[in-house]
Amino acid sequence: MYLCAVFYSMDAKVQFIWLYLLCSVSILHATTAEGWTDTVSLPDVEVSVSRMPMVVSRQQTMIHVLDTRLLEEAQTVAPKEISALIPNVYMPDYGSAMTSSIYIRGLGSRINEPVMGMVIDGVPIMDKNLYDHTLQDVKRVELLCGPQGTLYGRNTPAGVMEIRTIQPLDLSDRLIRAKVSYATANQVHAQASYYSTPYQLPNAPSKFGWGIAARYQRTDGFYRNQWNGRAVDHGQQAGSRLVMDGLISDKWRITGTFYADWVRQGAFPYALANTGQIAYNSEGSYQRLALMPSIRAEYQSNGYHLQIAGSYQYLHDDMRMDNDYTPADIFTLQQAQRQHSGTIDALLRAPKPCAWYEWNIGLSSFVKSNSLHAPVDFMREGIDELILSNANRGIQTVFPEDSICISNETLPIHSSFGLLNAGTAIYHQSHFQFGHWHINAGVRFDYEHTRMNYLSTANVNYRFTLLMPDFENVHTAISGTQSAHYWQILPKLAVSYETSWATIYGYAAKGYKAGGYNPQIFSTITQNQVMTDLAADMGINLKIADPRFTDVAITSYRPETDWTFEIGAHFTPIEGLKIDVDAFHIRCLDQQVTIFPNGKTTGRMMANAAQSRMWGVETALHYRWQKNRWYGLLDASYGFTDARFVTFNDGMGDYSGNYIPYAPQHTAHLLVQAGYRIGKPWLQSISLAARTNMAGPIFWNEQNDVKERPYALLAANITIDWKYVQLELWGRNLTKTQYNVFYFRSMNNDFLQKGKPLELGATIRCEI
């Protein structure tokens, strides 16, 4: 009944999409029942993110494995697009390539640390600013939902996404790949890669291979700034990857990878909610350069299996925005950072001491140093509205005929920060097997040190009309150091029962999201300190600053922890079919929430201000079939999450019992594909596919008085395959659904970002 109510609450377009695809599934099922009974075996691969040799169908958590075929049929080229295929996962495409917000099962955050870890070829990505990137030569993507803190530590309370790319020694021959696509808004995407034939050294077990890949993409953008007529979301991206893979003996394999990513784009297509127009006078932009060399070593001998992965990660990005998003001259913001990170992880799996027991142990360390420059420039209107109006409101309670005047036409607040995070951990997991029963028990001891050095300055030329005939200069400076240490103990216990066609499991685990410091509130702190210094310079003891935002200690926030309890099952009742179901309950403590100071202010604060609980269900189905020359694919998923605050009061309201904003209550995905193999030299095969993704409702604020209704997007493609070349004609948002992906309130104004409109395109792939 509840699902029926949700269906009838959708608009006509959403209902049409779901009815269309459900009919497609029914037709496919009916045709199969008439005789297309042959199926394609699903690869029950060993999952790398589990760090224990267990195949997909035996994992003791909800897991999603997306192979190359599924990724291509769903036209996914980035993690944000992959997230639409997974229930209860929402990674919206808004703002810029820097804003990689992730919401999983109600857990998430708009700023600072993520709730999901991302690992590429065994190397964890240290900053979520790099989560939004274009993928190339992906072999498969694995996502384990639920806390993975025991084996992965910080910032994995909702899951880990592991991306596996093609490795030269996994190939038996040379491989050349190329891809070019063109679409609406002059979107161009081109990439090419070459992998050498593995070279076997004579009279030796050594083998060596290498590969190189490059990509480029651009777009004119979909949205225009009505203030100047220019495109807002135009941009370019480029990247490259070099991999060298060597089997140096019958025991050691060493792989080195160098990855580079470059982004230059317009950003922040935010429109006033009451007009629907994007109109602001200072352009937004985002630029990024990322370099990531890494090395992985693997040793196997006498039942011992040692894996070592180390990386250096360099990130230099620069974000600029008109922070009031209006034509008024209020204030602008820049955030430029140079970040250096290093990671190392060693995992040892020992031979089984007996038939029913195996174990592993690991050591992990990281260090991340960030030099952050974040100036805020107040324009004339911003000086009047944000500084003088607040200061004079206090002054005129005592001197109603007098006021403070500021002669600055612009008032820069220069803020620089040195941020350091370093941590180390030891973890262990044991696996017991007693007949059909499997038990996994693990624990991680995690230590982290965090530190922030800060310097924020401003110079104001002011005059108090009662006492001062001329303007005087007041210099404001805030400097110092904040530091903290955190210990975490992260246990996990999982139990499963296996049969030949099913695995039934349950587990309890703890995860956490790291604590630290939030420089984004510093502009508000300095703004208040300027007003305090003005009063002190005049010799007047007046409280003209907001006392809530004068102490640097408010930049600090503690780790967020959660406990997850989950039960579920994996079913493989017939060949080619895999079904997953599960239910979960999460209790989140010290929840990190973003708090915007009331009124017209410049910063936003991260605080451990809430506790919450989430419960929900998930189901996924994957089916492949073939009969003679016919073949097909069905991939479907549905997720429901009820995520609410247990306690949350930000000083302006009590939101206990309200839904957590930005996390959709329902997510669904359905892909249907059918094809025919012709097998002729002039044409190999042809296939058709249609898919839809649904999300919503989404509450946009803690008050729950603004929300996005459920919406669904329809896409389709036709693929023609020759021997070495493949042509794909595709379309997205074919019903021209209008929807919003982001909402926020700033300076007493409401803003929305619209989702992308209809897109049509063509893609040519070549593989030799």
PyMOL commands that set and color helices and strands:
alter all, ss='L'
color gray80, all
select helices_A, chain A and resi 2-9+12-33+56-58+68-73+79-85+128-130+149-152+168-170+380-395+519-537+547-549+552-555
alter helices_A, ss='H'
color red, helices_A
select strands_A, chain A and resi 63-67+89-90+102-104+107-109+116-120+123-124+138-145+159-165+175-183+187-195+199-200+207-219+235-247+252-266+271-272+285-301+304-322+331-349+357-373+376-378+404-406+411-434+437-464+472-498+502-513+516-517+556-557+560-571+577-595+605-627+630-648+666-680+683-696+698-699+707-708+711-721+725-732+740-746+749-754+759-767
alter strands_A, ss='S'
color yellow, strands_A
deselect
rebuild
show_as cartoon
